[in-house]
Amino acid sequence: MRQAPSLLRRTDTMAATGVAHPYFPRSIQLAAYTPNDLTYTEIVGVFFAVVGAGLAVSWIVACTCRRAPRYATGHRPNAA
């Protein structure tokens, strides 16, 4: 029976992979680890842009849906 490949393999050096990871223990080789392509400021900037866009859309929807039709206000404009 064939075993599934493990993502955690014990190695003595990180020179074999060329990429050191920031996790402990440092001697474990993470086969599927890839470092981030974006910097911290880029990640936070994208996060706040998405949150801001979501808040703007929800605010616009809330403002347009808040107006009730005239008949729903309880007033009868031409009541005799």
N, CA, C and O of each residue as an XYZ file, in Angstrom:
320
protein
N       0.841     -1.166      0.000
C       0.000      0.000      0.000
C       0.897      1.243      0.000
O       1.852      1.322      0.773
N       0.592      2.197     -0.856
C       1.399      3.401     -1.002
C       0.951      4.457      0.011
O      -0.244      4.695      0.186
N       1.916      5.080      0.667
C       1.605      6.120      1.637
C       1.492      7.473      0.953
O       2.191      7.756     -0.021
N       0.594      8.309      1.482
C       0.466      9.672      0.977
C       1.707     10.466      1.375
O       2.240     10.266      2.467
N       2.171     11.361      0.510
C       3.353     12.146      0.859
C       3.043     13.093      2.016
O       1.969     13.690      2.085
N       3.985     13.207      2.895
C       3.810     14.062      4.066
C       4.258     15.477      3.747
O       5.244     15.681      3.039
N       3.521     16.463      4.278
C       3.923     17.845      4.106
C       5.013     18.229      5.099
O       5.741     19.198      4.888
N       5.119     17.474      6.169
C       6.141     17.736      7.177
C       7.226     16.672      7.083
O       6.966     15.493      7.320
N       8.427     17.082      6.740
C       9.551     16.158      6.647
C      10.701     16.722      7.464
O      10.984     17.919      7.413
N      11.349     15.865      8.204
C      12.494     16.275      9.020
C      13.722     16.429      8.135
O      14.079     15.519      7.387
N      14.362     17.584      8.226
C      15.639     17.775      7.536
C      16.591     18.498      8.465
O      16.174     19.135      9.432
N      17.860     18.392      8.164
C      18.860     19.073      8.981
C      19.139     20.482      8.484
O      19.526     21.349      9.268
N      18.951     20.719      7.210
C      19.235     22.053      6.668
C      18.091     22.507      5.784
O      17.333     21.693      5.256
N      17.978     23.810      5.631
C      16.976     24.372      4.715
C      17.588     24.637      3.349
O      16.908     25.139      2.454
N      18.841     24.312      3.178
C      19.519     24.563      1.905
C      18.941     23.714      0.783
O      19.041     24.090     -0.385
N      18.344     22.586      1.112
C      17.790     21.713      0.078
C      16.608     22.366     -0.618
O      16.443     22.208     -1.827
N      15.783     23.095      0.121
C      14.608     23.734     -0.480
C      14.906     25.139     -0.940
O      14.312     25.606     -1.911
N      15.821     25.835     -0.262
C      16.138     27.194     -0.641
C      15.213     28.226     -0.021
O      15.477     29.423     -0.131
N      14.128     27.796      0.633
C      13.173     28.717      1.239
C      13.039     28.376      2.714
O      12.633     27.269      3.067
N      13.376     29.316      3.562
C      13.210     29.125      5.001
C      11.826     29.630      5.392
O      11.378     30.665      4.898
N      11.161     28.916      6.261
C       9.822     29.314      6.713
C       9.917     29.969      8.083
O      10.906     29.775      8.789
N       8.898     30.747      8.473
C       8.940     31.452      9.753
C       8.346     30.660     10.916
O       8.093     31.237     11.974
N       8.118     29.372     10.755
C       7.430     28.565     11.770
C       8.418     27.737     12.578
O       9.549     27.504     12.154
N       7.967     27.296     13.757
C       8.794     26.478     14.638
C       8.291     25.058     14.647
O       7.081     24.863     14.531
N       9.108     24.079     14.772
C      10.562     24.103     14.806
C      11.136     24.395     13.427
O      10.583     23.986     12.405
N      12.230     25.094     13.420
C      12.853     25.515     12.162
C      13.445     24.351     11.377
O      13.691     24.473     10.178
N      13.669     23.246     12.031
C      14.309     22.112     11.359
C      13.338     21.295     10.520
O      13.768     20.393      9.801
N      12.040     21.583     10.589
C      11.054     20.852      9.786
C      10.949     21.492      8.406
O      10.848     22.712      8.284
N      10.974     20.674      7.391
C      10.829     21.160      6.023
C       9.350     21.116      5.647
O       8.724     20.058      5.716
N       8.803     22.233      5.260
C       7.422     22.302      4.802
C       7.437     22.239      3.278
O       7.793     23.210      2.611
N       7.054     21.109      2.745
C       7.175     20.880      1.303
C       6.277     21.812      0.498
O       6.649     22.216     -0.604
N       5.113     22.161      1.015
C       4.168     22.981      0.254
C       4.248     24.461      0.618
O       3.411     25.244      0.169
N       5.238     24.865      1.422
C       5.337     26.261      1.853
C       5.878     27.128      0.732
O       6.889     26.806      0.107
N       5.184     28.240      0.487
C       5.678     29.268     -0.419
C       5.536     30.607      0.289
O       4.495     30.869      0.891
N       6.538     31.452      0.235
C       6.449     32.747      0.916
C       5.460     33.670      0.203
O       5.142     33.474     -0.969
N       4.982     34.678      0.933
C       4.040     35.645      0.365
C       4.683     36.421     -0.773
O       5.873     36.732     -0.735
N       3.877     36.732     -1.790
C       4.340     37.577     -2.885
C       4.118     39.054     -2.571
O       4.782     39.918     -3.143
N       3.191     39.343     -1.668
C       2.835     40.718     -1.328
C       3.459     41.112      0.002
O       3.695     40.266      0.864
N       3.722     42.403      0.160
C       4.232     42.904      1.427
C       3.069     43.091      2.397
O       1.901     43.009      2.016
N       3.413     43.342      3.659
C       2.399     43.547      4.691
C       1.489     44.734      4.347
O       0.272     44.641      4.505
N       2.058     45.830      3.884
C       1.253     47.013      3.567
C       0.322     46.756      2.387
O      -0.792     47.279      2.360
N       0.755     45.964      1.416
C      -0.121     45.631      0.291
C      -1.286     44.763      0.741
O      -2.414     44.963      0.292
N      -1.029     43.807      1.618
C      -2.091     42.932      2.115
C      -3.113     43.741      2.915
O      -4.319     43.586      2.725
N      -2.624     44.610      3.815
C      -3.526     45.430      4.629
C      -4.275     46.428      3.752
O      -5.456     46.681      3.989
N      -3.623     46.994      2.755
C      -4.280     47.931      1.841
C      -5.411     47.286      1.065
O      -6.489     47.866      0.934
N      -5.174     46.093      0.551
C      -6.222     45.376     -0.176
C      -7.375     45.023      0.763
O      -8.541     45.134      0.384
N      -7.058     44.604      1.973
C      -8.098     44.267      2.948
C      -9.002     45.466      3.229
O     -10.226     45.352      3.168
N      -8.397     46.616      3.536
C      -9.200     47.794      3.847
C      -9.941     48.324      2.621
O     -11.020     48.898      2.767
N      -9.403     48.151      1.437
C     -10.114     48.556      0.225
C     -11.370     47.713      0.028
O     -12.425     48.239     -0.326
N     -11.259     46.418      0.256
C     -12.422     45.529      0.115
C     -13.457     45.828      1.196
O     -14.653     45.872      0.907
N     -13.016     46.033      2.432
C     -13.948     46.359      3.514
C     -14.614     47.702      3.247
O     -15.823     47.834      3.441
N     -13.860     48.695      2.809
C     -14.425     50.007      2.491
C     -15.430     49.940      1.352
O     -16.471     50.595      1.410
N     -15.137     49.162      0.322
C     -16.081     49.012     -0.787
C     -17.358     48.330     -0.317
O     -18.452     48.712     -0.731
N     -17.229     47.325      0.543
C     -18.417     46.656      1.079
C     -19.260     47.589      1.927
O     -20.488     47.571      1.840
N     -18.608     48.406      2.750
C     -19.352     49.379      3.558
C     -20.034     50.425      2.682
O     -21.171     50.808      2.954
N     -19.363     50.888      1.645
C     -19.956     51.876      0.749
C     -21.181     51.309      0.031
O     -22.209     51.979     -0.069
N     -21.075     50.091     -0.463
C     -22.212     49.468     -1.146
C     -23.378     49.267     -0.187
O     -24.525     49.534     -0.546
N     -23.100     48.799      1.031
C     -24.195     48.586      1.987
C     -24.819     49.910      2.414
O     -26.026     49.967      2.649
N     -24.031     50.972      2.519
C     -24.564     52.282      2.870
C     -25.467     52.805      1.753
O     -26.545     53.334      2.025
N     -25.038     52.663      0.511
C     -25.855     53.113     -0.626
C     -27.154     52.330     -0.695
O     -28.215     52.912     -0.919
N     -27.087     51.030     -0.507
C     -28.296     50.204     -0.543
C     -29.226     50.581      0.609
O     -30.439     50.664      0.421
N     -28.674     50.807      1.786
C     -29.497     51.176      2.945
C     -30.159     52.531      2.735
O     -31.307     52.721      3.137
N     -29.469     53.463      2.120
C     -30.048     54.792      1.889
C     -31.138     54.756      0.830
O     -32.130     55.477      0.948
N     -30.981     53.943     -0.191
C     -31.994     53.898     -1.243
C     -33.206     53.076     -0.833
O     -34.311     53.322     -1.317
N     -33.017     52.108      0.049
C     -34.144     51.268      0.477
C     -34.888     51.873      1.658
O     -35.955     51.378      2.019
N     -34.365     52.915      2.263
C     -34.980     53.495      3.441
C     -36.241     54.280      3.094
O     -37.156     54.351      3.916
N     -36.316     54.862      1.920
C     -37.464     55.680      1.538
C     -38.691     54.799      1.350
O     -38.702     53.889      0.521
N     -39.720     55.086      2.133
C     -40.952     54.318      2.059
C     -41.881     54.960      1.034
O     -41.834     56.171      0.822
N     -42.717     54.156      0.404
C     -43.698     54.731     -0.514
C     -44.651     55.657      0.239
O     -44.808     55.540      1.454
N     -45.286     56.577     -0.490
C     -46.154     57.580      0.118
C     -47.315     56.937      0.872
O     -47.685     57.418      1.943
N     -47.889     55.878      0.348
C     -49.043     55.250      0.994
C     -48.663     54.507      2.270
O     -49.543     54.169      3.062
N     -47.398     54.247      2.486
C     -46.984     53.495      3.654
C     -46.747     54.404      4.860
O     -46.495     53.902      5.955
N     -46.819     55.715      4.694
C     -46.523     56.641      5.792
C     -47.732     56.883      6.692
O     -47.584     57.456      7.771
N     -48.913     56.463      6.278
C     -50.109     56.666      7.085
C     -50.840     57.946      6.746
O     -51.890     58.206      7.332
N     -50.344     58.758      5.834
C     -50.995     59.990      5.416
C     -51.880     59.736      4.195
O     -51.512     58.983      3.293
N     -53.016     60.356      4.182
C     -53.848     60.329      2.987
C     -53.869     61.744      2.430
O     -54.456     62.642      3.034
N     -53.228     61.949      1.274
C     -53.016     63.323      0.804
C     -54.317     64.077      0.504
O     -54.391     65.266      0.816
N     -55.310     63.476     -0.062
C     -56.547     64.164     -0.441
C     -57.751     63.583      0.296
O     -58.779     63.286     -0.313
N     -57.614     63.427      1.587
C     -58.704     62.839      2.373
C     -59.788     63.892      2.563
O     -59.503     65.061      2.822
N     -61.005     63.467      2.433
C     -62.120     64.397      2.569
C     -62.669     64.395      3.971
O     -63.616     65.125      4.263
